[in-house]
Amino acid sequence: MTMLAVVRLRGVARPGVESADTLSMLNLRRANHCALIADNATSRGMLDKVKHFITYGEVSEGTAKKLIMKRARKSGDAKLSEKEAAELAKALAKAQTFQGTGVKPFFRLSPPSGGFKSVKLPYPRGDCGYRGEAINKLLERML
């Protein structure tokens, strides 16, 4: 099973109740937050519901490891050691969940260098919605 990287692009002041609940369930509470989730029918349905606020795609193992090494935080906002980050990357590859690890289930990213094309248009012309393997390039720019 593959992992999906989901990045919230838009920080909307008053989204609808369903959209706000879905973004909260995905651990995307602010703009430029990223979450790694399992690729299954349930998560795809949730992503489709909020596709106007986010961008997502299949994350490569190398990019996921970089993301964990640089941006993963423990519950007290402490950084992970290299050993802890490597163990977490292996655990995520198997279980695909952050539960029981003591690590926050989201990553705070900076805006991408070079900026976004448009946070209102879908992917080929803008940045919203499904982008497949191109999510890895975006995450590299945001690290």
PAZAVEX-430568 format. One line per 4 residues: number of its first residue (from 1); for each residue x, y, z of C-alpha. Coordinates in pm, whole numbers, plus 50000, padded with zeros to 5 digits. Each point is the difference from the previous one (the first is absolute). Layout:
N
NUM	X,Y,Z  ... $
//
This chain:
143
1	50000,50000,50000  50131,50345,49916  50008,50314,50208  49846,50328,49891 $
5	50145,50338,50093  49726,50259,50051  50082,50372,50022  49746,50265,50094 $
9	50036,50297,49767  49719,50229,50101  49922,50138,50342  49633,50085,49963 $
13	49841,50216,50269  49660,49827,49997  49990,49670,49812  49685,49790,50008 $
17	49947,49772,50298  50067,49682,49800  50318,50142,49847  50128,50125,50335 $
21	49933,49663,50165  50171,49811,49719  50308,50225,50012  50014,49951,50377 $
25	49978,49620,49963  50290,50017,49754  50203,50201,50259  50017,50300,49764 $
29	49903,50288,50224  50204,50278,49834  50138,50093,49661  50333,49835,49908 $
33	49943,49706,50237  50072,49656,49857  49878,49656,50106  50094,49650,49888 $
37	49699,49768,49969  49934,49650,49870  49864,49972,49647  49659,49830,50032 $
41	49642,50061,49893  49907,50184,50320  50286,50247,49981  49944,50052,49625 $
45	49638,50094,50075  50111,50249,50263  50258,50150,49764  49742,50036,49724 $
49	49773,50192,50238  50267,50262,50078  50190,50001,49670  49951,50378,49965 $
53	50203,50065,50316  50282,49746,49959  50243,49833,49764  50101,49635,50029 $
57	50187,49718,49832  50207,49686,50052  50309,50084,50202  50328,49823,49926 $
61	50187,49822,50278  50296,50239,49974  49783,50311,50027  49807,49852,50293 $
65	50326,49926,50180  50126,50359,49940  49669,50137,50124  50020,49797,50319 $
69	50367,50086,50060  49950,50375,49957  49647,50071,50123  49875,49724,50233 $
73	49943,50118,50358  49923,49824,50325  49700,50109,50203  50205,50264,50185 $
77	50128,50152,49671  50339,49831,50045  50187,49884,49690  50062,49632,49937 $
81	50350,49856,50000  50122,49834,49681  49952,49657,50155  49641,50080,50106 $
85	49921,50142,49656  50134,49689,49825  49795,49774,50230  49688,50211,49938 $
89	50050,49981,49623  50019,49619,50020  49693,49983,50227  49802,50224,49763 $
93	50092,49781,49704  49848,49699,50179  49710,50136,50207  49936,50330,49813 $
97	49878,50177,50313  50148,50229,50264  49795,49852,50286  50210,49886,50294 $
101	50319,50169,49876  49977,50319,50209  50056,50207,49686  49765,50269,49873 $
105	49803,49870,49698  50069,50308,49786  50298,50198,49875  50028,50379,49996 $
109	50149,50108,49670  50111,50335,49864  49843,50143,49684  50167,49858,49687 $
113	50300,50181,49859  49882,50152,49674  49644,50020,50132  49680,49834,49884 $
117	49852,50033,49651  49646,50047,50131  49832,49866,50313  49659,50020,49830 $
121	50049,49803,49676  50039,49621,49967  50346,49848,49957  50110,50026,49639 $
125	49932,50375,49993  50009,50064,50376  50093,49809,50314  49679,49854,50150 $
129	49892,49637,49979  50177,49678,49902  50350,50034,49856  50141,49646,50020 $
133	50380,49971,50015  50041,50379,49957  49923,50038,50374  50362,49902,50066 $
137	50133,50308,49816  49761,50223,50193  50105,49851,50334  50368,50049,49911 $
141	49927,50369,49935  49813,50028,50333  50271,49839,50214 $
//
